[in-house]
């Protein structure tokens, strides 16, 4: 019988508006569903939605692909209900996908801790929450909770999952814990076939307007205001389209004000939220994916862009730091806005042959990433070892 991994994550399929964590867990199930039985507890609706998903049983188990999913209503996620659910659901490891989520990490962890029998092992994956940019948001509240949690020993004897060496450093420094408590197991990419990593966009004619896309949540961390400052300095004709969920209205108001001041050579449009299945199609219609993020735990949209053959222009605060060396995209420091301007203006004047070579390299990079067996082995090893008690 397969070991059972009980996952708590705020959003899961068919959710798509909240971004990375949905894809992270979906990909984990896709890659490791033959080794483990995944039981997932999540919200019964997508981010910023007032109604449940259609065609699901709320507050009950549903079969979704290779996982069993419990879609919890807003009223369900209280301590007593969570404790009863944990008792009623057989599991070999509790897998939590946040440090700060009240209902989907803190309450399940406390409920597990209060069990009188043998406690199940716990994995906590902070998903980038300890990066400097993430901690800067509601900084005082987060620092107070970290201090209180350490004082009360809430997270004692858990195994911490980091998606990269950079995140491992963030976890150790923030929590002041030893290296042996943090296991690096990279986020798993979506499975793609060779043909899927060869998406070809309609190549623009020589001299045609450069098309640039920002496709991500419209939030402070994703840094759309920085992107708007950059494109305002670009001197070539440019289309700049933005797709994504607006999760901070005041920040979006600031971005709209900046967009209203763009020069005449820049055509700006907000295109709304995109279901995941359409992302590659949309990406393939652009010449450049622009995401000057302040920090990414993984960056699924970056991989989607590469698989679509659209080179990304990103900051140096993601795990994707070798795109220039691979000839697949561009990584630039946030402290140098003119470096981003130079990339965009340079791309506008490139020959068709050079653009096509970069698009092919982007596809090849995505293909190589998506067959990365080491990442699969590391995740398999993490879950297997925690179940066996080899690590906490």
C-alpha positions, -999 to 999 in steps of 0.1 A, spaced: 0 0 0 13 34 -9 22 59 19 -4 86 23 6 123 21 -20 146 36 -15 180 20 -29 213 32 -28 241 7 -50 271 4 -59 266 -33 -58 236 -56 -72 226 -90 -92 238 -107 -80 270 -91 -55 291 -112 -58 327 -100 -34 324 -71 -4 314 -91 25 291 -82 15 269 -52 -14 254 -72 9 244 -100 36 232 -75 12 207 -58 -4 196 -91 30 189 -105 40 170 -74 9 148 -77 16 143 -114 52 132 -109 49 112 -77 13 99 -78 25 64 -85 46 64 -54 23 81 -28 -14 85 -23 -20 123 -21 -50 136 0 -53 173 -4 -73 198 17 -80 231 1 -105 259 -3 -137 252 -22 -132 282 -44 -105 301 -63 -88 332 -50 -111 363 -46 -142 342 -56 -174 342 -37 -188 309 -49 -176 273 -48 -162 255 -78 -190 239 -99 -194 201 -100 -177 194 -66 -189 180 -33 -181 206 -7 -167 195 27 -163 160 12 -136 140 -6 -135 143 -44 -113 124 -69 -92 148 -90 -67 131 -112 -43 111 -90 -53 128 -58 -83 128 -34 -93 164 -27 -113 177 2 -128 211 -8 -135 229 24 -160 257 27 -151 290 44 -170 280 75 -154 245 78 -118 256 84 -121 260 121 -99 243 147 -124 217 158 -133 206 123 -97 205 112 -88 183 142 -117 159 134 -106 158 98 -70 150 107 -82 122 130 -106 107 104 -80 109 75 -53 83 76 -19 97 67 18 90 71 30 126 67 14 160 70 26 183 43 20 221 48 26 246 20 30 279 39 45 292 71 20 320 78 -14 306 64 -37 306 95 -63 280 83 -41 259 61 -9 257 82 -12 270 117 -44 253 127 -36 219 111 -2 220 127 -16 228 162 -43 201 157 -16 175 149 5 186 178 -24 181 202 -29 145 194 -22 122 223 -8 93 203 22 91 181 25 123 161 28 121 124 59 137 108 54 171 93 70 189 63 66 226 60 74 242 26 74 280 30 72 286 -8 94 317 -8 77 334 23 111 340 39 127 359 10 135 395 19 109 409 -5 81 386 10 90 394 46 89 431 38 52 429 33 34 432 67 69 430 82 60 437 118 31 412 119 53 385 104 82 391 127 60 390 157 45 357 146 79 342 139 91 352 174 60 338 191 61 305 171 97 300 181 90 308 217 61 283 219 80 257 199 51 254 173 74 243 145 98 220 165 107 187 149 94 196 115 113 191 83 117 222 62 116 220 24 135 245 4 131 247 -34 166 260 -40 199 267 -21 188 304 -20 156 295 -2 174 272 21 196 301 32 165 323 37 149 296 59 180 290 81 187 327 85 151 337 93 144 309 118 180 306 130 180 269 126 207 244 116 214 232 81 204 197 89 168 207 94 164 220 58 161 197 28 164 210 -7 138 195 -30 132 217 -61 97 225 -73 87 201 -100 78 214 -135 48 204 -155 53 174 -176 56 183 -213 63 162 -244 89 171 -270 63 186 -293 48 208 -265 82 224 -260 84 236 -296 56 262 -296 61 287 -324 47 321 -324 38 341 -354 71 358 -361 67 395 -365 79 411 -397 112 430 -397 105 464 -382 72 455 -367 62 467 -332 78 447 -304 52 428 -283 60 425 -246 39 406 -220 37 407 -182 17 376 -171 16 372 -133 -3 384 -102 -5 421 -101 11 425 -67 40 444 -51 63 414 -52 58 409 -90 70 445 -95 47 457 -123 53 493 -113 91 488 -120 82 473 -154 61 503 -162 90 526 -152 112 506 -176 89 507 -206 83 544 -201 120 549 -209 120 527 -240 124 548 -272 111 522 -297 75 514 -306 62 489 -281 31 469 -272 30 461 -235 1 438 -223 -6 428 -187 -24 396 -177 -30 386 -141 -51 387 -110 -52 420 -92 -47 411 -55 -39 446 -42 -63 473 -54 -42 502 -41 -11 489 -58 -31 484 -90 -43 520 -88 -7 532 -86 2 510 -116 -28 524 -136 -16 559 -129 19 550 -142 3 534 -173 -16 565 -180 16 585 -182 34 562 -207 47 579 -239 29 576 -272 53 550 -285 41 525 -258 6 509 -263 -6 495 -229 -35 472 -221 -47 451 -192 -61 418 -205 -75 402 -173 -69 368 -157 -58 337 -178 -67 301 -170 -36 280 -169 -44 260 -200 -42 291 -222 -9 305 -208 14 289 -234 -9 300 -263 -8 336 -250 29 336 -243 38 324 -278 22 354 -293 48 378 -278 84 386 -284 94 390 -247 80 380 -213 88 407 -188 88 398 -151 111 420 -130 100 402 -98 113 411 -64 116 374 -56 104 340 -68 104 307 -50 102 290 -84 84 310 -111 62 287 -131 53 314 -155 90 317 -164 90 280 -175 57 285 -194 73 313 -213 104 293 -221 83 263 -233 63 287 -255 96 299 -271 92 334 -257 124 346 -240 120 359 -205 134 392 -192 136 387 -154 153 399 -123 182 382 -106 159 372 -77 147 339 -90 163 304 -94 165 310 -132 198 327 -132 215 311 -162 192 322 -190 219 345 -206 245 317 -206 219 294 -222 210 320 -248 173 315 -238 165 348 -221 178 377 -200 185 381 -163 192 417 -150 196 433 -116 168 454 -102 192 481 -93 199 489 -129 167 498 -148 186 509 -178 199 474 -183 162 463 -189 157 492 -213 188 481 -232 175 445 -236 141 457 -249 156 482 -273 182 457 -285 155 430 -291 135 455 -312 164 459 -336 175 422 -338 173 402 -370 147 376 -375 173 348 -376 187 358 -342 153 360 -326 145 325 -340 177 311 -326 168 325 -291 133 311 -293 147 276 -302 171 278 -273 143 288 -250 123 257 -260 154 235 -256 160 249 -221 124 242 -212 126 207 -225 158 200 -205 142 214 -174 111 193 -177 130 161 -179 151 169 -148 151 135 -131 172 149 -102 144 171 -91 120 142 -91 144 120 -72 149 147 -45 112 151 -39 107 114 -38 136 111 -14 122 138 8 88 123 12 101 87 15 127 96 42 102 116 62 77 87 61 105 63 72 117 87 100 151 91 84 147 129 87 123 147 110 
